[in-house]
């Protein structure tokens, strides 16, 4: 299984928004362990029944852009700036 929109250069480290060159980007392939984490995360729903945005070590689960909020490494939403 392949991920999409990687924009991640290491564990919990994203490239800045607007980066056009990402030479050290994470791989698209997701391991079996990643799929287990993804399955767990996809079952975390909020009161409205939407998947909760969450950061994992090698990938994040987020809503459709631009409605989703940036995530902190602990998986919590980044405070507004």
C-alpha positions as CSV (number, residue, x, y, z in Angstrom):
1,X,0.0,0.0,0.0
2,X,1.3,3.5,-0.8
3,X,0.8,6.7,1.1
4,X,0.2,10.1,-0.5
5,X,1.4,13.6,0.1
6,X,4.4,12.5,2.1
7,X,6.1,15.9,2.8
8,X,7.8,14.2,5.7
9,X,11.6,14.0,6.0
10,X,12.0,11.9,9.1
11,X,10.1,10.7,12.2
12,X,7.8,13.5,13.2
13,X,9.6,16.0,10.9
14,X,7.7,17.6,8.1
15,X,9.1,19.8,5.4
16,X,7.9,23.4,5.7
17,X,4.7,24.4,3.9
18,X,5.5,25.5,0.4
19,X,8.7,23.3,0.0
20,X,9.2,22.3,-3.6
21,X,12.3,20.2,-3.3
22,X,12.2,17.3,-0.8
23,X,15.2,15.1,-1.4
24,X,15.0,13.2,1.9
25,X,11.2,12.6,1.8
26,X,9.8,9.4,3.4
27,X,9.0,6.5,1.2
28,X,5.5,6.0,-0.2
29,X,5.4,2.3,0.8
30,X,3.6,1.6,4.0
31,X,4.7,-1.5,6.0
32,X,2.4,-4.0,7.7
33,X,3.1,-2.1,11.0
34,X,2.1,1.2,9.4
35,X,-1.1,-0.4,8.3
36,X,-1.9,-1.6,11.8
37,X,-1.3,1.9,13.1
38,X,-3.4,3.4,10.3
39,X,-6.2,1.0,11.1
40,X,-6.1,2.0,14.8
41,X,-6.1,5.7,13.9
42,X,-8.9,5.4,11.5
43,X,-11.1,4.1,14.3
44,X,-10.5,7.2,16.5
45,X,-13.6,9.3,15.8
46,X,-14.6,12.6,17.3
47,X,-18.2,13.5,18.4
48,X,-19.1,14.4,14.9
49,X,-18.0,11.0,13.6
50,X,-14.9,12.3,11.7
51,X,-11.5,10.7,11.9
52,X,-9.3,12.5,14.5
53,X,-6.2,14.1,13.0
54,X,-3.2,12.3,14.5
55,X,0.6,12.2,13.9
56,X,2.4,8.8,13.9
57,X,6.1,8.3,13.7
58,X,6.2,7.9,9.9
59,X,2.9,9.3,8.7
60,X,-0.1,11.4,9.8
61,X,-3.8,11.1,9.4
62,X,-5.5,14.4,8.5
63,X,-8.7,15.7,7.1
64,X,-9.0,17.1,3.6
65,X,-6.7,20.1,3.0
66,X,-7.2,23.0,3.6
67,X,-9.8,22.2,6.3
68,X,-7.4,20.2,8.4
69,X,-5.1,21.8,11.0
70,X,-1.3,21.2,11.1
71,X,-0.4,18.6,13.7
72,X,2.3,18.6,16.4
73,X,4.5,15.6,16.9
74,X,2.3,14.3,19.8
75,X,-0.6,14.2,17.3
76,X,-2.4,17.2,18.8
77,X,-3.5,20.1,16.6
78,X,-1.0,23.0,16.3
79,X,-2.3,26.2,18.0
80,X,-3.4,29.0,15.6
81,X,-0.6,31.5,14.8
